[in-house]
C-alpha cells in the first residue's frame, strides 16, 4: 500500500469516527432532527428547538452507525517489538535513553510521547526505515569489495609512477618527449588523487549516513506523526462529547422518571411521558454509537503507535492548548518557510520532473509558481483558522461561566416553583452544550496549533 493511501485512510478513519458525534441521522420521522450532541428535536418555524414533543420511537427499530476505521497493513510484524514488551528481550531502541524507554514502554499514550512512539514503532515508518538501512548495508558490502579492487589498482599506479619518476631522474632528458612524459605523469598523479577522494567521499556517505537516511525519511516521519496526533485529538474530542452525552442521558432519565410519576398520579399525560422516553432513548443510542467509535479509534491509534492490535491502552488527557502560540511570531517569515519547505513546492521545482530543455524549464517554473501560490493560500487558511480558534476558546470559556450561573439560578427558581420544567430543562441542556463546546474548542485549538507547526516543517496539503 502506498504511504499516501495510508495517510488518506488514516485521516478518513479519524473523520469517520468524529462524524459519529456531529452527523448522526434522524432516527424517526423526517420532521425530527438531531443536534450536535445526538439529541433529537423538532425544529420550530422560528428556528428554536423543541426537545419535548419528539414523536414516539423504538430504539430496537433504529439502525446502527458503525464508524469506518482503517488499520495499517504489514501484518503488524514490525509492531511486535513495540511498547509493553520486555526490554530484556528486545533491548532499548537506538536513540532512546533507558529512562525515556521506560516512560514509553507502558499502556498509556501521553501527548508528548506520540512522536517517539511513531518513530520507533509505527509499522509503516519502521518498515521504510528498515528497508533503507538494509539497502545501505548492501551498498556498504559492495563498497568494501570495490574498495579492495581499487586499492590494488592504486598500488599498481603508485608502482608505475615510481618507475617513471626514477627513469626520468636517471635520464636527465629535457626534450619535448620528456616534457610530455612529465605531463602524463602529472595527469596520472591527479587521477590517483581523484580516485582516493571519491573513495573517501563514498565511504563517508555510506558509513556516516544514518542522519542522511533519517533526513530522507523526514517527510514520511513528520506526516505519520501529524496523522497520529490528529487521531489522538479526534479521540479526545469524541471522548469529551461522550461525557456530555452521558450527562444528557442522566438528565433525560431524571425527567422521564419525574414525568412517569406525575402520570401515575394523574398529573401528566401519556404523550408527555412518551416524549421524555424518546429523548432518553435517543441519548442512550447516541451514547452507544459514540462508545463504538471510541473503541475503533483507540485501536487504530494503538496500531499506529506500534502496539499489538489487542493491547488495552489508555490515551491520556492533552495539556492545555498554547493560547500564546502566535505571540512574537513573524508571520511573513513563517509563511516563507512553510511555502519553500512544502513537499509539493519542492517536487514542482525539480527539473527532472519536466525534462532538461528550455520547454521543460518553462513548465517547471509555471508548475513551481502555481504550487507556491497554492501553498501560500493554504498557509493563510491555517493562520486564519488558528486565529479563529483562539477567539473561540476565549469566548467559550466566558459563555460556559455565564451558562453555569444561569443554570444555578434556574435551579433555585425551579425548586421554588418560579420557573417551569421546560424552561429549567432548556437551561440545563444549554449548560451541558456549553461545557462540551468549551472542551471541543480547546481541542480544536490544539489541532490548529499543530497544523501550523507541521506546516512549518513541510507537512501541509495545498489542494
N, C-alpha and C positions, 0 to 999 in steps of 0.2 A: 504493500500500500504506500502510495506517495505521501510524503510528510504533509504536503498541502492538504490532502484529503483528510489526514488525521486531525489537522488543526481545525478544518471546517466542521468535521463531525464532532470534535470535542466542544467547539463553540455551540453547535446545534444542540448538543446534549444539555449544555447549561441553559440555553434558551428554552428548550422544551420543558425542562424541569421548572424553570421560572414561570413558564406560561401557565402552570397549574394554578399559580396564585392570582394572575391578572386576567386570565381569559377563559374561566370556566363558563361553559354554555348554560343557557337556561334549561332547568330540569323539568319544567312544566309547560303551561301554555305559552304561546308567543308573547303574550302581554307581560309575562314575568321576566324581569332582567336580574342579573347578578352583579353585585358591586365588586369593588376591587379586593374585597376580603372574602368573597364567596357567599355572602348572604343574599337571599332572594328578596326582591322588592318589586312594587309596581310603580312605574314612572308616571307621575301625575302630569296634567297638561301644563301646570305652571313650573315644571321642572323639579319639583320636590319628590322625595321618595316615600312611598307608603310601605312600611315593613309589616303592617298589621293584617292586611287583607289579601295576602297571597293565597290563591286557590289551593284546595287540598291536594296532596300528592303522596305517593307511597315510595319510600326510599328503595324498595325492592324492585320497582319498575325502572329505576334510573340506570342509565348506562355507566360504565366505569371509565374514568380518564386515566390512562396509563402514560406517563411521560416517556418519551424515547430516550435511550441512553446508548452511547457508542463507547465500546471498550477498545483499548489499544490492542492491536494484534501482536504477534511474536510468541504466542502461547505462554507468555509470562515466564519463559525460561530464564530471562535476564533479571526477573524480579525475585527470583528465589533467594538471592543473597541480599534482599532488601531489609528494611527495618524490622525489628523484633526478632532478628536471628541472633544466634550465639556468636559473639565476636571471636571466641576461641576457635571456632570452626572456619570462619570466613575472613578473619582479620579486619583491621581498621582500614577503610579505603584510603588510597593515596590522597594527600592534601587535607585530610581531616585530623585534628588532634584527638586523643583518646577522650578528652573531656567533651568536645563537640560531638563526637560519635555517640557518646553515652546519652547526650541530650536528644539526638535524632533517633536513637535506637529504642523507641518505645511506641506505644499505640496512640499517642497524642500528637496531632499535627498543629504546631504553633505557627502563627503567621510568619515569623522570622525564620522558620525552618523550611519553607516551601522551596526556596532556591536551592539549598543544599540537597534536599530530597530529590528534586528533579535532576540535578547534575549528577548525582551519584547513583540513582536507582530508577529513573524514568526509563521504561523499556525502550522507547524509540531513541532517546538521546544516547543511552548506553550502547545500543546496537550500532549507531552511526560512529560513535567514538571508538568502539572496539574494532570495527571494520577499518577505520582509518589507521589505528595503531597496528593492526595486523598487516596492512599494506606497507606500513612503514618498516615493520620488521623484515618483510620480504625484500624490500628495497635495500635495507642495511646489509642483508646477506649477499645480495647481488653486488653491492658496492665493494664488500670485502674481497670477493673473487676478482672483480675488475681491478681493484687497487693492487692486488698481488701481481696481476699481469702487468700493470703499468709500471710497477716498481722494477720488474725485470727489464722492461724496455728502457726505463730511465737509466738503469745501471749500464745497459749497453750503450746508451747515448753518452753517458759520462766517460766510458772507456774510449769511445771514438773521439770525443772532444779532447781527452788527454793525449791520445796518439797524435791528433792533428797539431795540437799545441807543441808537442815535443818535436815533431818533424819540422814544424815551422821555425822553431827556435834554433834547431841544428842547421837548417839550410841557410838562414840569413838572407833569403831571397827577398828582393824588394820590387820584383817585376809586377806587371799588370795581373798576371796569373796569380801571384801571391796575394795581391790585394783582393782579388775575387775570392780567394780561399778564406781570407780574413772576414770578408763579408758573410760568406756562408757559415763560418764558424760562429759569428755573432748571431745569425738567424737561428742556428741550432741551439745556442745558449738561451736565446729569448723563448724559443719553443719549449725548451725544457722547463723554464721558469713558469711559462704559461700553464703547462700541464700540472705542475705542482700546485699552482694557485687554484686551478679548477678542482683538483682532488681535495684540497683543503677546504674550499668553499662547499663542495658537495658533502664532505664529512660533517661540517658544521650544520648544514641543513638537515642531514639525516639523524645525527646524534644529539642535536640540541633543538629538536623541532617539536617537543611536547607542547610548548607555548604556541607554535605555529598550527598544530592540529586544533588546539582549543580556539585559536583565533578564527580558523577556517570554519569551525562549527559554531561560532558565537551567534550568528543569526538564528540557527536552529535552536540553540540553547535558550536564547532570550525569548523566542517565540513560544517555546514549550513552557517556560516559567510564567510568561504573561497569561497563557491559556489556563494553566492550573490556578493561578491567582484569581482569574475571573470565575472559575468553577467554585473556588472557596467562597468568594463574595456572593455568588448566586446561592450557594448553600446556606450561608448565614442570613441572606435576605429571606429565603424560603422559611428558614427556622424562626426568624423574627415574626413573620406572618403567621406561622403556626401557633406561636404563643398567644397572639392576638385572637385568632380564630377560636382557640381553646377558651379564652375569656368570653367570647361570644356564646359558645356552647353553654357555659355556666349561666350566663345571663338569660338565654332563651329557656333553659331548663327551669330556672327560678320563676320566670314569668309564666311559663306553661303550667307549672305546679300551682301557682297562685290563681291563675285563671280557672284551672280544673277544680280547685277547691271552691271558688266562688260559684261555679256552675252547679256543683253538688248542693250548694246551699240556696240555689235558685236565684243567685245574684248575677249570673252571667249566662251567655248563650253558648250553644254548642259550636256555632260558627266561629265565635271569637276564640274558643278553646282550640278548635282545629287550626286556626290561623297561627296561634303560638306554637302548636305542634309542628306545623310545616316549617316555621322559622327554625326551630330546634333541629328538625330532621335535616334541613339543608345545611346547617352549620356542621352537623355531625358528618355528613357526606363530604363536605369540603375538607374537614379535618383529616378524614381517611385518605383523600386524594393527596393532600399535602404530605402526609406521612409516607405514602408510597413514593412520591417524588424525592423526598429526603433520603430514603433508603437507596434508591437507584443512583442519585447524585453522589452520595457519600462513597458508594462502591467505585464509581468512576474516578473520584478524587484519589481513593486509596490506590487504585491501579496506576494512575499517573505518577504517584509518588513512590512506586516500587513495592507496595505492599502486596501480599497474597490477596487474590480476589475475595477470599472468605475471611480475611482478617477483620476483627472488630476494632474499629478506630474511633477516636473522638477528635472532632475538629474544634479547637479552642476558639474562644471569642477573639475578635480582632481588637487591636488597641484603638483608642480614639483617633479619628482621622486628623490629618495635619491641616488645620484651618489657616495656617500661616504659610502654606507651601509656596504661594505665588509672591509673597513679600520679598522684595530685594532681587527678584529675578529680572534679567534683561530679556524681554520678550523677543526683540529683534534678533538677538544672538541665539536664543533658544530655537527660533524658527529656522534660522540658517543651519544650525546644527542638525535639526530634525530633517530638513529637506535634503541637505547634502549627504546625510548618513542613511537615508532611506534606501532600502534594498531595490525598490522599483526604479528609483532615480539612478542608482549605481548601475543597474543592469541596462538601463536605457542608454547610459553613457559609454558602453563597451562597443568599440568599433567592430569587434569580431562578430557582433550580432548582425551587422549590416553588410559587411564586406569592405575590403580595403580598396576603395575607389572614391572618386570625387562625389559620385552619386550616393555611395554608402555614407560618406561623411556628412552630406546634407541631410540624409534620412536620420542619421544618428542625432544630429543637432536638433532636428524637429522633434524626434521622439523624446530626447532629453528635456527639451523645453516644455513639452506637454506634460511629462512626468513631474517636473519641478512645479509647474502650475497646479497640478492636482495635489501634490504633496503639501504645497503651501496652503491651499484651501482646506485640506484635511486637518492640518495643524491649527489653522484658525478655528475650525469647528471644535477641536479638542479643547482649545483655550477658552472658547466661549462657554462650552459645556462645564468646564471646571469653575469658571466664574459664577455660572448659574447655580451649580450645586453648593457653592459656598454661601450664596444668598439663601437658598432653600434650607440649608442646615441651620442657619442662624434664625430664620423666620419660623421654622417648625418647632424649635425649642421654645420660642415665645408663645406660639399657638398652643403647644402642649400645656404650658403652665396656665394659660387662660382657660383651657378646657377643663383642667383639673379643679380650678377654683369654681368654675361654673357648675361642674358636676357635684362638688361638695355642697354648694349652696342649694342645688336642686334636691339633693338627698335630704337635707334638713327640712326643706319646704314640703317634700313629699311625705316625710314622716309626720308632719303636722297637718297634712291634708290640704296644703295650699296649692299644689300643682297636681295635675292628673298623671295617670300612669304612662300615657302615650308621650307626654312631654318629658317625663323623667327618663323613660326608655330611650328617647331620641338623644338626650344629653349624655347618657351613659355610652351609647353607641358612638357618639361623636368623640368622647374621651378615648375610647378604645381605638378608633380610627386615627386620632392624632398621635397616640402612642406608637402605633405601627408606622405612621408616616415619618415620625421623628427618627426612629431607628433605621428605617429604609433610606431616608435621606443621608444619614451618616454613612451607610454602606455605599450609596451611590457616589458620595464624595470620595470615599476610598477608591472606587473604581475610576473616577475621573482623574484623581491624582496619579494613579498607576498608569492610566492611559497616556498621560502627559509624560510621565517618567520614561515609559518604554518608547515613546515616540522619539525622545532624545537619543535613544540607543538604537534607532533604526527600525523599531517594530511599530509600524503604522500602516493601516490599509489606505491606499489612495484612490480606491474605486468607490 
